[in-house]
Amino acid sequence: MEPILGGLTNLARLRDATNGRASSWDETGGNADFWRIRGGEQRTLAEIGGAGCVRHIWMTTSSREPAYLRRVVLRMYWDGATTPCVEAPLGDFFGVGHGMMAEFASLPLSMSPRDGRGFNCFFPMPFATGARIEVENQGERSLVLYFYVDYETYAAPEDGVARFHAQWRREHPTDGWGKKGESHTAAERTDAWRRPNLDGAGNYVILEARGRGHYVGCNLNIDVFERQWNDWYGEGDDMIWIDGELRLRGTGTEDYFGTAFCPARAFSAPYHGLTVYSGSDLWPWSGKNSMYRFHIEDPIHFRESIRVTIEHGHANDLSNDYSSTAYWYQVEPHASPSPLPPLGERLPRPSPGR
């Protein structure tokens, strides 16, 4: 069939595709256009046969349960996969962690007004023989969910396209070696900043995958919860192994995420941004921070494997709460993913004063 095309350049080009939609519309014709998903319930949002591509997902949701965006799990399966190709807490998948919502706009993901409650995903998700998208409410209280899954179907699958994947991870706390609760002397600070990390030992791992594909970005969520000698988390360098070789090395966390000089306000752009900043004048960069970087124009290609990591502070000196969602495309079958941590290990740390 003709290639799966997207973007303004190809918008006028005719293609042989049939549109479809799965949604929460009220089949009685009324206005109760939502699904109520009980605590502990799992529901299939879309099940599509044959060849096609999911082009857009929109959701909005509400619950009276705290941090419910970490309690609800989104999963996607392509072409009969026996383990999820996508598995992540709902809010984290759409770009912001900590069980929070925050208005931002990027090219593939957004949280839109009001108050970031409109979740959108524009990552294309092709499939050859079928697709299934489901949610599971692992909370105790019911969830109200409105959704669209917009897709195309084709007479035959497209050749040469990989399958979309997403994976959530967390390390709490990271294993930092730096002093806590006290200042360094000038000599100690100099020695600490000279400490080398040439092999990435102890780095926070954003993604590990095997097979052929390309990494297209992540969101990273850091909760700075303890005063340490160097409260600024952004000295951690990104290090990416491609096919077993450390090939891409960076200069700092804020640098990888496209900002500079210890950013202290929210910002969003098509491919990078800082969606949550919780610091104060008395304690800059404390509390919850969220950021994203999408490799849309510069995907990172791998033929056998990829390992995407980042230091937690210079040479991994800081102990904080790190979580992330990685996004990538690869040829199936994918390696068995790491199990999603149980609910108790996913819930965010309470914010001070709560």
C-alpha positions, 0 to 999 in steps of 0.5 A: 500500500501507499506509505503512512504519511503525516505532517503539513507537507503531505496533507494534500496527497491522496491516500487509500485509507478508511477512517474509524473511531472508537469513543465513549459516546452515549449509544442511547443518543443522550449526553452521558458520553463517558465510561465509568470504570470501577476500581479494579476494573479493566476495559478495552477502549479499542479493538481493531482488526486488520492493517491500519494506524492509530493517528490520534488519542484524546482523553479526559478523566476524573476521580475523587481518588488522590494521584489517580493518574498513577493508579490508572494504567494504559496498555497497547498491543499490536499484531497479537503481541502477548506482552504490552507494547505500551504500558504506563500510568495514564498521566505519565504516558501523556507527558507529565508525572507525579500523578499531576496535570499541567498545561503544555503543548508539544508536537506529539503530546499535550495536556490542554485547557482546562487545567491540563485535563485534555490529554492528546497523543499524535504519535502514529501507531501502525499495525499489520493484523490488529490493535488493542488499547485498554485501561485498568483502574487499579484504584479503589474508587470509580473513574470517569473516562471520556475518550477518542481513538482515531485510526485509519485502516488499510487494504494491506499493511505498510512495509518498513514501518516499526511498532510504537512502544512506551515504557514507564520506570521509577527509581526511588530513591536514586543511590547517591553518594553525596553528603546529605543535610550539610554543606561541603567545604570548598575542597570537598566541593572541588573534589566532588565535581572532579569525580569521574563517571566514564562508564555510566555505572549507577546512572538512572535508566530511562530505556533498555530495548533490544531489536531494531528501531529508533528512540523518539524521546521521553519525559523525566520526572524528578522529585527533589525531597531532601536537602543535599550539598548540591540541590541542583539536579541538572548536573546529571549527564545523559549517556546513550548506548547504541548496539552495546557502544556508549556513543552519545554523551551529554553535558547536563540534564537541562542541556539534554532537555533543551534548556540552560542555566538551571531553569526555574519556570515552566516552558513548552516547545514542540520538541522539549520543555519543562512542564512542572517546576515547584521550587522556591526562593528559599529552596530552588529546584525542590519538590516536583519537576517534570520535563520532556525531550522528543527526538522527532527530527533527530531519532536515535537509531539502533540495530541491535539494542539501546540503553538510554541513561542519565546521571542523577546529579554529577557522577550520580551524587544525588538521592532523589525520586526519578521516574520516566516514560520512554517512547520508541519504535521497533520491529516486533517481537519486542523483548519481554518488558520489565514488569510495571511496578505495583501500585504502592511503588508508583504513587508519588511522594506527598508534597510538603504540607499535604 
